[in-house]
Amino acid sequence: MASSLFSKTFLGHRLIQFSSSLPHKPLIFSSFFNKRQLRAQAEPTYTAYKASSRPSRWMASATFETRTSFSTQSLSTNDPVVSVDWLHANLREPDMKVLDASWYMPDEQRNPIQEYQVAHIPGALFFDVDGIADRTTKLPHMLPSEEAFAAAVSSLGIQNNDGLVVYDGKGIFSAARVWWMFRVFGHDRVWVLDGGLPRWRASGYDVESSASGDAILKASAASEAIEKVYQGQTAGPVTFQTKFQPHLVWTLDQVRRNIEEKTHQHIDARSKPRFEGAAPEPRKGIRSGHVPGSKCIPFPQMLDASQTLLPADELKKRYDEEGISLERPVVTSCGTGVTACVLALGLHRLGKTDVAVYDGSWTEWGAQSDTPVDTSS
């Protein structure tokens, strides 16, 4: 049952079955970027983290004692990212879980579950952005209900006392969406891996391959749990309790009211050409332009060339240049509510932790016939 539902969930991704070509036991591959010969080992192994004289790239806002006293309970949530060096040093801590939350635009022709099966950070679970979503709407990957989210992440084996590190295959992209989702449901002990899987591999750290096994079964179970909840069935034991934070998520009606009331500064993470209506939307039937009164800060402006989050002073410059005041409330949007979360991530680093995200974003707004659209810059 679970496997069939999981296959259905990923039918659009053209899931490739690897059972005939890859062993069932996880393999550890050394990085292609560190100029070492590719090797495979039958049992999962981890490269030991060695203390050296060079300084590690720790989180800017936290200081750590020794490995033996580590706990995600004591980790600061002031800075929303952790470095690959930090994760490598603490990868096997008992209250740490790592999530591969890779997701790609349809025109990129990339398959996140296939890529996960080929290579992921050792021990990482797969978090399906499209699957762990509201099943009552045609809008893509909308926030699920509290009950559905709790059932899905419980099926992944996640508990409230876990610290979570989320990454994706581009650097910082869809991982920010999952970081935001957990915060919406009251879980603050969540961080994005700065630079994601590309940075991990470029740093010479090992990746794991698993064509089947516990992680795939858990992803399948999460998909089945979501289906059961929306069908009114019992999804199974719940190990994760949600505490909904309504101020972090906005609806179409709130955005519409904000045009007149102007209580929040509205920032759009899409590209300038899409924002100004000069470029067509990637999805059919969506008008071009932007919400009247909103401003455009394309999400790549939050990142450096290596796809890591900019330092606080540089982030502030980006917002200052667009006239965004950190003293006033902010709501962010984008195409489907993914890269809007990258803006929220950057604002979080600046100490603004209450940024709302318009979940339906332009895919919802631009598809309506009665929503106002501006095409001026």
Rosetta blueprint (number, residue, H / E / L):
1 M L
2 A H
3 S H
4 S H
5 L H
6 F H
7 S H
8 K H
9 T H
10 F L
11 L H
12 G H
13 H H
14 R L
15 L L
16 I L
17 Q L
18 F L
19 S L
20 S L
21 S L
22 L L
23 P L
24 H L
25 K L
26 P L
27 L E
28 I E
29 F E
30 S L
31 S L
32 F H
33 F H
34 N H
35 K L
36 R L
37 Q L
38 L L
39 R L
40 A L
41 Q L
42 A L
43 E L
44 P L
45 T L
46 Y L
47 T L
48 A L
49 Y L
50 K L
51 A L
52 S L
53 S L
54 R L
55 P L
56 S L
57 R L
58 W L
59 M L
60 A L
61 S L
62 A L
63 T L
64 F L
65 E L
66 T L
67 R H
68 T H
69 S H
70 F L
71 S L
72 T H
73 Q H
74 S H
75 L L
76 S L
77 T L
78 N L
79 D L
80 P L
81 V E
82 V E
83 S L
84 V H
85 D H
86 W H
87 L H
88 H H
89 A H
90 N H
91 L L
92 R L
93 E L
94 P L
95 D L
96 M E
97 K E
98 V E
99 L E
100 D E
101 A L
102 S L
103 W L
104 Y L
105 M L
106 P H
107 D H
108 E H
109 Q L
110 R L
111 N L
112 P H
113 I H
114 Q H
115 E H
116 Y H
117 Q H
118 V H
119 A L
120 H E
121 I L
122 P L
123 G L
124 A L
125 L E
126 F E
127 F L
128 D L
129 V L
130 D L
131 G L
132 I L
133 A L
134 D L
135 R L
136 T L
137 T L
138 K L
139 L L
140 P L
141 H L
142 M L
143 L L
144 P L
145 S L
146 E H
147 E H
148 A H
149 F H
150 A H
151 A H
152 A H
153 V H
154 S H
155 S H
156 L L
157 G L
158 I L
159 Q L
160 N L
161 N L
162 D L
163 G E
164 L E
165 V E
166 V E
167 Y E
168 D L
169 G L
170 K L
171 G L
172 I L
173 F L
174 S H
175 A H
176 A H
177 R H
178 V H
179 W H
180 W H
181 M H
182 F H
183 R H
184 V H
185 F L
186 G L
187 H L
188 D L
189 R L
190 V E
191 W E
192 V E
193 L E
194 D L
195 G L
196 G H
197 L H
198 P H
199 R H
200 W H
201 R H
202 A H
203 S L
204 G L
205 Y L
206 D L
207 V E
208 E E
209 S E
210 S L
211 A L
212 S L
213 G L
214 D H
215 A H
216 I H
217 L H
218 K H
219 A H
220 S H
221 A H
222 A H
223 S H
224 E H
225 A H
226 I H
227 E H
228 K H
229 V H
230 Y H
231 Q L
232 G L
233 Q L
234 T L
235 A L
236 G L
237 P L
238 V L
239 T L
240 F L
241 Q L
242 T L
243 K L
244 F L
245 Q L
246 P H
247 H H
248 L H
249 V E
250 W E
251 T L
252 L H
253 D H
254 Q H
255 V H
256 R H
257 R H
258 N H
259 I H
260 E H
261 E H
262 K L
263 T L
264 H L
265 Q E
266 H E
267 I E
268 D E
269 A L
270 R L
271 S L
272 K H
273 P H
274 R H
275 F H
276 E L
277 G L
278 A L
279 A L
280 P L
281 E L
282 P L
283 R L
284 K L
285 G L
286 I L
287 R L
288 S L
289 G L
290 H E
291 V L
292 P L
293 G L
294 S L
295 K E
296 C E
297 I L
298 P L
299 F H
300 P H
301 Q H
302 M H
303 L E
304 D L
305 A L
306 S L
307 Q L
308 T L
309 L E
310 L L
311 P L
312 A H
313 D H
314 E H
315 L H
316 K H
317 K H
318 R H
319 Y H
320 D H
321 E H
322 E L
323 G L
324 I L
325 S L
326 L L
327 E L
328 R L
329 P L
330 V E
331 V E
332 T E
333 S E
334 C L
335 G L
336 T L
337 G L
338 V L
339 T L
340 A H
341 C H
342 V H
343 L H
344 A H
345 L H
346 G H
347 L H
348 H H
349 R H
350 L L
351 G L
352 K L
353 T L
354 D L
355 V L
356 A E
357 V E
358 Y E
359 D L
360 G L
361 S H
362 W H
363 T H
364 E H
365 W H
366 G L
367 A L
368 Q L
369 S L
370 D L
371 T L
372 P L
373 V L
374 D E
375 T L
376 S L
377 S L
